[in-house]
């Protein structure tokens, strides 16, 4: 995990390590989050396995959305330090999947949930620390993958998060509007 943190902040020259590390870190994060949820809801082995499969599926979809939206933003809001290929598109220095390495602090939510059982203030502080650490490492991974300044990395991250919330509200709100309109007709 420390190697992934070092790679997310300072960069590494091996693109194959970035791709495989990104997939392993994001997969392990989904498994840890699923086990946390299974423990919270007191599910048995079958429930935990179901949650692991569900969280891995949602993680694949969310990871695809995150990587694609950051890539699109790098095309729309290019920085002067980005590489441009012959077709005029900006290209990441390393694999686009490297931006997923920024989710590794979420693995520490397991101890934060456990600490909340004993001392709620400590658990809340640990959770806030994990969220802040995740936001920082996601921006650092964007910065490293696309060779952009910190400001561009933060802008990419904020627009991606706001766009994700907007899409989620649309996915939930549209069926509700349809059902409400059918009820009144």
Secondary structure, 3 states (H helix, E strand, C coil): CHHHHHHHHHCCCCHHHHHHHHHHHHHHHHHHHHHHHHHHCCCCHHHHHHHHHHHHHHHHHHHHHHHHHHHHHHHHCCCCCCEECCCCCEECCCCHHHHHHHHHHHHHHHHHHHHHHHCHHHHHHHHHHHHHHHHHHHHHHHHHHHCCCHHHHHHHHHHHHHHHHHHHHHHHHHHHHHHHHHHHC
